[in-house]
Amino acid sequence: MKTSFHLALLLLVSLNASLSAADSDDKLDAAKKLVERISEAQPPRETGSGRTPEQAIKEYKESGRAPGIRLEVHPVPPPAP
């Protein structure tokens, strides 16, 4: 989580710098290459259990109650005299 936050922050800084200095195509191309290198350097998402995120989501959805609206209504007590 920290790594992805830092990479996103670095990406924003590099994009901001490229937008403010986009007076030449060379600087723009260099900024695009930097963004590509950052995106390639991101590690793959892994879970500790060996499950993919899709499998975890599926298991979570299947483990609970059936979907639907369940509204519990509690009667209002009468006012105190």
N, C-alpha and C positions, 0 to 999 in steps of 0.2 A: 504494500500500500504506500509506504514511504517512497519507494523507488519510483512508482508510477507517478506520484505527486511531484517528485523532483524532476522527472523527465517532462511532465506536462508543463511545469514552470519554466524549464529550460526551453521548451518548444515555444512557449508564449514570448519569452524574452527574445529568442532568435527571430520569431516572426515580427515582433515589434521593431527590432533593429532593421530587418530587411524592408519593412514598409517605410521606415523613416529614411532609409538610404537607398531607395529603389530608383535612383536617378540613372543608373546604368544597368544593362542586362547582365554584366559580369557579377555584380553584387547580388542580383536576384537569383541567378543560377547557383551561386555559392550558397545562398540561404536555402534554396530548394534541396541541394545536395546534403546540407547539414540536417535538414528535417528528415530526409530519407535515411540518413545514417542513424539518427536517433530512433526512428521507428523500427529499424532493423535490429537495433541493439536491445530492444525490450525483451526480457525473458518470457518464455511461454507460461501461461497460467497453469499452475499445478495445485491440486488439492492434496492434503495429507493422506487421504484414504484411497487414492488411486482412481476415484470416480471422476468423470468429467462433470463440469458444471451442469450440463444438460441432464445427466443422470441424477444428480443431486436434486435438481428442481423437480424432476418427474417423481422421485421417491417422496419428496416433501409434499407434493400435491396429492399423492395417493395415500399418505399416512393420516390425513385429517378427516374431518367429517365431510359428508357429501356437500357440494356447493349449494348455496341457496340462502335466502334471507331468513334469519331467525331473530325474531324480536321478542325479548322477554318483557312482559308488562307487569309491573308491580302496582297494586292498588294504592291510591293516595290515602294516607290515614286522615281521619276526621280532625278538624282543628281542636286544639286543647281549649277547655272551658275557662 
